[in-house]
Amino acid sequence: MKGFSRRNLLYMRAFAQSWPDFDKDVQRPVAQLPWSHIIELLDKLDDHELRGWYAAKDVAHGWSRPVLAHQIVTRLHEREAAALTNFNGALEQPDSELA
């Protein structure tokens, strides 16, 4: 194969190091993301757990790449953990997601 830029090869290497067992578990959220979203995760996050968390949120909500980048920069994982709600217990599942 040829035609890969040096930068893309470095991203491919970082991807392989971040998800070493990727081929064993195809149902991972990161397997459902476009390459540009994976690059955002690799560039903006060093923590493997956070990469997986944001990948799962991205797949669940269908974010665009700019929305994913914005959620990472604004630290959604901290904001969501701090927000106390009773939506899941008080509302049916489809409504609790919308609220």
Buried (B, 14 or more C-beta within 10 A) or exposed (E): EEEEEEEEEEBEEBBEEBBEEEEEEEEBBBBEBEEEBBBBBBEBBEEEEBBBBBBBBBBEEEBEBEEBBEBBEEEBBEEEEEEEEEBEEEBEEEEBEEE
